[in-house]
Amino acid sequence: MNRHSHRKEKLLGLKSNKGLARRPGQHRVARLQRRTLPGSALESLVAQDYADFEIIISDNASQDETETICREYAARDSRIRYYRAERNMGPVWNAVQVYQAARGEYFMLAAHDDLRHPQYLSRCVAELDRNPRALFAARA
């Protein structure tokens, strides 16, 4: 990631994909184009013990089996919404698409290879609810 795109992500509040931040939008997932397929990352999200969240997948014109995998997950789980770009628009554009599509109170950016503990979301939400002045929660 170059300095310029890092700065844009920081301004958008998307710097870390390891935490959960307050915003008028639910938890969501951005899938960036990489060699690893998103199946394991999606499994770790759909298995969360905190069920009231949405997963928004923004496929940045992947050239592998990502589309098939993501559409299968979306067909099985109503919390998942899948969007696909016709051409690769870059990581900042992709993250912004996910951010703009979200509808809930909190936001979490996750990549194709991020794995979460089954209680990750419930613990982050509990901390944010317990500390209304907190801006984000992340694992220790």
Salt bridges, closest charged atoms under 4 A:
GLU54 OE1 - ARG81 NH2 2.78
GLU54 OE1 - ARG103 NH2 3.18
ASP59 OD2 - ARG84 NH1 2.84
ASP64 OD2 - ARG31 NH2 3.50
GLU67 OE2 - ARG71 NE 3.04
GLU67 OE1 - ARG84 NE 3.47
ASP77 OD2 - ARG79 NH2 2.78
GLU105 OE2 - ARG22 NH1 3.82
ASP113 OD2 - HIS112 NE2 3.62
ASP114 OD1 - LYS18 NZ 3.36
GLU127 OE1 - ARG130 NH2 2.70
